[in-house]
Structures are given as structure tokens and as C-alpha cells.
Amino acid sequence: MPTSILVVLPLIALVAWCLAGLFALAGWGPRLARALLVLGGVALVVLAAATLPQGTETFETVLGLGPVHAQFKLAPDALWLMGFGLIGPILASWVGTTASRQRAWSFGAAASLVGALGVFGLQDAASFLVAWEIMSLGGAVMILGDSLAAEAGRPVLFMLALLEAGAVALILAFILLAGHGEGIAFTDLAAAMRSMPRWEQLFVAFLFLVGFGAKLGLLPFYEWFPGAYGAASGATGAFLSGVVLNAAFFGLSRTFMEWLPVDQTLPVSVPGIFVIVVAVISAILTALYAFQQEDWRDLLSLSSAENGSIAVCLLGAMLMFRRDGLMDLASLAWTVALLHLAGHALAKGAMFLTADGVYRAAGDYRLVQRGILRRSSWIFGLGALFAAMSLAAMPPQAGFVSEWYLFQTFFQGFHLESLGSRLTAALAGAGLALTVAIAFATFMKVFGIGLLGRVEKMEVRVPTGSAIVVGVLGLLVLLLAVGMPIWIESLRVVTASTFGTLAIEKMHVGSILVPATGTPIRLSGTFAFISPTLLVVVMPLLALVPLFLLLVSKRFSVRHVPVWYGGRDQDPVRVATTALTFSNALRTFYSFIYRPRVKTEHELTHETNGRPYFVRRLIFSHDVAPIFGPYLFAPLENLVTRIAIKLRIIQSGHLNFYLSLIGLLLVIILFIALL
């Protein structure tokens, strides 16, 4: 494709999204606004496909806030994360939100996409921060436009409060870097970080982890996920878990990979170990809490935080391997993080849009048995199945490939020099194994109860539009897994330039995937290997065995009898497995983490005069207690409330009080000027 056309594609996307936001505000047709959202997304996906593996050229734009013009460039890893992250939002924009306020949602979607484009491409701190804030505010407007919760404002404010805490951390980090550099361009900031004292480098790296971790769902920030996602539609979830999550990871990856220098003075990689510890604990907690959710959106949101934590854990592994000079393994860890987020964006977009399909069919997002698949089109069931298999790390889907690579990466921790690093890698592997096992059970619960469950008296059917987008995304998940040897090659240039190694060549031998330890010619002596490409061929052949047994069994008579149910007739509704019964065993086992709360209320009939003789209704509610809410966020909220009460005098309405404040400010300004 000619270079002139490639330069125009980001401009087409920006103009299309800006027009979509304006049309949404003006009320000139929500369908037109959504069509422009789709157009801009398609332009950038085409750009990513056409420019990988090299990336785009650097060019100046007047949209930045730099001293002259802001520079814009999409690196290969930015194109990778943006391209895969946009596919879910494109299809979500095409099918639309389930809420009635389409105008507000379309405006928020446009703002979120414009901000994400700036995060991926702008090359100076000031412009980047503006784009970061636009992306955050766009997500908040989308949730408010959905308004699918009784009190949508409170979870949105909680989300914005935590995201702004992260933004303050980013601002402070950029200020510290600018104080040691000659400008606010990212090239200047990278040089400034290398000139800092080591303790200050670690502090700035911690600030970046806090700032970007607020969107990635690292602890304690993951607690805003279920509330905010639970007030939004699945279409909004596809945006937040796709391009927005990928943009946050890109920002963190760039700061750790390109800016943070390697320190050989310490025996271990302090930032690498710290990042792994935070990320593994975050992944375990979010997986545990996701398993207990009974709402599609709440469960999928915490699963997004879990997968974001897994990607950050791989960043920590990259830091440890790079510290010891193991550049092949460092390149492997970083590449696997990109592969993991690509598969996650596609699969999670499919599951969020599956949730919207359930809502359009049944009227709510509860995870209960409804017999959805029995009355819906086959493409809907196939797409949801492929996406759930990927998120459960089942072969041959993309999630299985990336998590297989994940464990192969940590299994090679024995190559690390120090005992502390080797122990960190081993314990991280154990923690991630627990996370993956819980995630497997979680998506068995989602698919088994939410889609496969049988209810005889309920007629629900997913609309055709929702079925198509879910089917397309599910098939793309499979395509990503099958073509993994080809997809990996698109990251060759960026890994070679960053790590100085051609480890990409050691990640596959033809259609066989290996974890950067075998030779590119022979498989003898390799650490391990799989081939999702061949699995797609072999698994249907293996399916012929049960089909043959099924045909043979038809020659013999089979007697069907009902399941024993206490000697009574079986009621399929009463004996159906619920989300609570499915997850209650794990809730009991990990009660020291969940701290479950159960509440039972008796509603009496009016004729009893309040005496507990006749119970009209028994109200049972259950929940799990958050970890950080009561001990971290609640005290901060109470402190802010008390300060606000004290400062209410500022809004007294007395003119003399306002004049005295102005006079005091003038005195302070004069005092500062005289100094």
C-alpha cells in the first residue's frame, strides 16, 4: 500500500471519530454516528495489517500540546495491540448498545477511541496525558449513557476517582523525568530516566506501575471493575476490555522496556520481582472474585483484570531475564504478553457481546439457566464456545497457546542467576497455575449455566445481529490460534530492535511452536512444543471416534429413566444448578479471602400484626466482602466527606466572605512576588 495512503488512515480514523462524537451530541442519527465509529476502526485495522512488522513513520501533527508540533508514530507493538483491540469495539459499534441512550454512548465511544489513538501514537508527555484523560472520560460517558444500574453515577465516580489517582501518579512521574531532561518528548524522558539516581528510577517506575495499573486492574484498583462494568452494557465492556486495556498495557510496557535501564549493581532485578509479586497476587484475587459473580458483566470485568495482571506478570519476567542477560527469554516473555492480550481482546469482546445477546433475549444479565443455545442460531453458540474455550485456556484456542507459552516462560526460570529470581519464577508459576485453574472453572460456569442450561418453559432467542458478531469474533479467536506461526513473525522487527535477538525464529519451527529454546531446524532437544495448527486438523479426526460409538449404540436399546430426586417427580427448574451452588464449594474453601456474607429476612403477612406465625416470603441474599474497600477506600471516602463538610462554608453565599477570600489571595500573591 502506498505510503501516502498509510499516512492518511490515522487521519481518517480521527476525523471519523470526531464527526461521530459531534453527530451524537447534535442528535443527527445514532446509526450514522455508529457507522463513523466503525469506519475509523476499520481504517486503523487496515493500517495495522499493512504496516506490520515495520510500524509507521514519524510525522508531526498540530493536535498535540508540545512546544511546536506533536510527533505521532505507531510502533509495531502499538499497531499489534491497537489492531486486535479494535476488532471487538468495531463489531460492538456495529451492533450497538443495549441501552436506550444511544447519543451519549456514541459520544463516549468516540472520545474513548480518540484518546486511545493518542495513547498509542503521541510522543510527548503533555499530549499523552490529555489523550489518557480523554480515554478515561470517554469510558465514563459510555457507562453513564448505558445507565443499566439503579445508581450508575456512584460506580462511575468511584472508577474516575481511582483512575485519577493513577493519572496523578503519571503526572508526578513525568514531572520528575522532565526535571532531569531537556524536554517533554518521550526520547528526552527516556534519556532523563537513565541519568537519574537508581532509587529515583525505581520510584518513577513504581509511579508508572500505579498509573497504568489503575486501568489494567492491578491491586487495589481492580475493585472499580465490577461496579463500573456492571452499570454498562456488554458493548461498553468490549471497548474497555479491548482497546482501552491494551492501550494501558502499551504505556506500561514502553516505560519498562524502553525507559527503565538495567541495573547490574544489585544481585536481583528488584523491579522485576516487585512487578511479578503484585501481578500474581492481582491475578489470583481477581480470578477468585470473578468465579463468585452471578452477573455476566461483573464476572467478565474481573476476568479482564485477571488477564491484564497476567500480561503485567510477563513484563516482570522480561525485566528479570533482561537483568541476567537472557535476551532470548526476555524477548519471549514480552512477545507472549502481546500474544496473550491479542487473544484476550478477541475472546473477551465475543463474551461481552454474548452477554448483550442474552440481555436482548431475556431482559437482564443474570447468569442463570435459560436454554439460550437451544433456541439460538448455531453461529452464536459456536462463537461463544470458541471464546469461552480461549479464556479457559482450552486447546486449540488462542488462550491455550498464550498460556502454554506463559508457563514455558516461567518454567525456564532456572536459567536465572540468583536464588531469589529463581524462587520468584517458581512461585509465580504456581500462582498462575492456580489462576488458570480457577479461570477454567469460571468459564465452564459461564458457558454451562449461562448458555447450556435448560429451562423448559422459557422461549428466548438471541437476535441475528448479536449472533453474527459473536460468531465472527469466535472464529477470529480460532484463526489467531491456527495462524500463530504467521502472527508471531509480525513482531520480528520490534523484538530484534529492542532485545537485539532473533528469538522469534526460535518460537516456532514451521507450524510447531517452541518456547525459544530449540533450534530453528530440528526439534530434538527442545524444551517443549505444541502445534495449534495441527490440532485443528487432528481434533476433528479424533471426534470421529465418539461419533462412531454413537452410531454403533443405535443398534442396542437404551432405557431412559429419570434421575432419583428423593422419590418425587423431578422439577427441572428446582433442581437446576445455579451460579451460587456451582461456586459455593470454592467460596467455602477460600472463606478467609472471600469472607462471605449471608443475610436471611422473613417478610410476614399483614394479618399476623407483626407476630412471627405466618411467613409470606423468605428473602435470601449473599455476597463476598471486598478486600480493599472497607480498609482502604472507605476511610479515604470518609476523610474526603469530612473535609467537604468543613469546606461548605466556602459556598455560604455571603459577599463579604468572598471579598475577604479575594483580599487574602491578593496578599499571598504580593508576598510571593516580593520574595
Buried (B, 14 or more C-beta within 10 A) or exposed (E): EEEEEBBBBBEBBBBBBBBBBBBBBEEEBBEBBBBBBBBBBBBBBBBBEBBBBBBBEEEEBEBBBBEEBBBBBBBBBBBBBBBBBBBBBBBBBBBBBBBEBBBBBBBBBBBBBBBBBBBBBBBBBBBBBBBBBBBBBBBBBBBBBBBBBEEBEEBBBBBBBBBEBBBBBBBBBBEBBBEBBEBBBBBBBBBBBEEBEEEBBBBBBBBBBBBBBBBBBBBBBBBBBBBBBBBBBBBBBBBBBBBBBBBBBBBBBBBBBBBBEEBEEEEBBBBBBBBBBBBBBBBBBBBBBBBBBBBBBBBBBBBBBBBBBBBBBBBBBBBBBBBBEBBBBBBBBBBBBBBBBBBBBBBBBBBBBBBBBBBBBBEEBBBBBBBBBBEBBEBBBBBBBBBBBBBBBBBBBBBBBBBBBBBBBBBBBEBBBBEBBBBBBBBBBEBBBBBBEBBBBBBBBBBBBBBBBBBEEBEBBBBBBBBBBBBBBBBBBBBBBBBBBEBBBBBBBBBBEBBEBBBBBBBBBEBBBBBBBBEEEEEEEBEBBBBBBBBBEEEEEEEEEEEEEEEEEEEEEEEEEEEEEEEEEEEEEEEBEBBEEBBBEBBEEBEEBBBBEEEEEEEBEEEEEEEEEEEEEEEEEBEBEBBBEEEEBEEEEEEEEEEEEEEEEEEEEEEEEEEEEEEEEEEEEEEEEEE
